[in-house]
Structure formats: structure tokens, C-alpha cells
């Protein structure tokens, strides 16, 4: 076996079929990467809304997992019970974030064909 900077490790013979397969795999991977980029952009453009307290608190996040709005109905604001209001806010925001993350995961799975791409750490795409 010999090593060539151009061909890598070889046994002296050139395998055109192997080169074609490698080129096809690279082309498929490039297409999958383009599809994943498009899916990520699609999800980032969406907004996810969640409520808590029967609609007393509404949180809206975008696909980048950024809080874009928070609405609190005046009747739920009780200066004597700020803990309840804090809990309602946390619940609504966390639910909206969960929806955004779940949607991103579903999009990536649909693009990747449910391949096990855990080594690529795609679940933690920077949003």
C-alpha cells in the first residue's frame, strides 16, 4: 500500500467506480446540507406562541429561540403574588421554546431521512 497526496492510501490500482461513488456521496451530502440550511431558515422565520394560566400570559418566540413578545393580562398581576406571575411567564416561555425546538428537530429529521447524524451535533444548530 502506498500513499499519494492526491489519491490517499492506495494499493497501486485506481478504482474509477469507487471514485464515482465517492463523488455521488459528496454530491448527496452537499444537497442534504443545502436542504438542511433551507429548513433551518424556514423554521427561523416562524413564530411559536404558547399561553399559560388559561391565556393570562402569552409568550411568542421565533425559530431562533428568541423571545419576541410577552403579553400579560392586567387581571393576573397581583403585587401580593408575584411568584404566580413568574411561574406563568416561565411556563409560557418554556412551552414556546419547546415548540420551536421540536419543529426544528422534525425539519432536520425530514431532510436527513432519519439518518443517525448524532456525530454532526445537528440537534444543537445555532439558532
Beta strands, then each sheet from edge to edge (+ up, - down):
strand 1: 2-4
strand 2: 8-10
strand 3: 47-52
strand 4: 57-62
strand 5: 67-72
sheet 1: 1+ 2-
sheet 2: 3+ 4- 5+
end
